[in-house]
């Protein structure tokens, strides 16, 4: 994401295709989240056996939807909308945390990502907002989990978990989101969106 191209500055007006694409991404990621919920428990228990906060290193995939939604749509609310819809789909399919907890996590995760881009006025879609938004999304989720799941932890564990989750989302989540967005753009699936425009302009050079 070394270049940023927008048609006329920050994009604020939502189009029908933006809503439909966010919905598609939310559904796709919701199914992926459900599958990851089934698969991650064993490796997470293994990784966190010696130091429980290390389990955060396997939780970052749950925040990728919001990042991808923002990179593709590039409008205020895209991260919250995509992440929350993914949480709705995951909750409807069924997971071990229940619907209310999943929806609250989805909102907090998307809201954290949203802040990273809002700081730059939704006009920059490079590594700075990605890293800030990814970290904040993970940090918000970590604080929620302090009081929901890790109530017996001391502050050393809690702070470690926050930085591990925030950092892993910022790095691994951003890398995966950028990779997926570029893959979709190069395949021509994002032609109506800024990432597709970037690819067309690069090929025209």
C-alpha positions, 0 to 999 in steps of 0.5 A: 500500500505504498500509493494512495489514489482516491478519485476526489479526496476522501470518499464519504458517500456510500454507493450501493456497490459499496454496501453490497461488497461490504456485505459480501466480505462480511459473510465470507469472513464470518464463515472463515472466522467460524472455521478458525474458531474450530481450528485455533484452540489446540495450537492456542493452548500449546502456544500459551502453555508456558505464558498465557498471554501468548495465546494472543498471537493466534487471535489476530485473524478475527480482525482482518475483515475490518481492515480489508473492508476499509482498504477496499471501500475507503469510506467512514464506517467500512471497518465497523460494518464489515467486522460487525457483519462478519461477527453476526455471521459467525454468531449465527453459524455458532461458536463457543462464545455466544452471540452477544459476546461475538457481536460486541467483540466485532464492534470493538474490533472494527471500531479500533481499526476505524480510528486508525483511518479516521485519524488521517481523515480517511484520506490515507490508506498506507502503513501508518493508519494500518498499523495504528488501526490494527493495534487499536482494534487488538487493544480494544478487544484485549481490554474487553477480554480482561473483564470477560475471560481473563479476570484472574490475570494480574496486570503483567499478563493483561498488559502483555496480552494487550500489546501482543494482540495489538501488535500481531493485528497491526503486523500480521493482520495488516499484511494479510489484509494488504495481500488479500486486497492486492490479490483481489485487485489484480484479479479484477474483482475490485475494478469499481474501487480505489484499489482497482483504480490503482492497479489500472493506473500502474499497468498503464504506466 
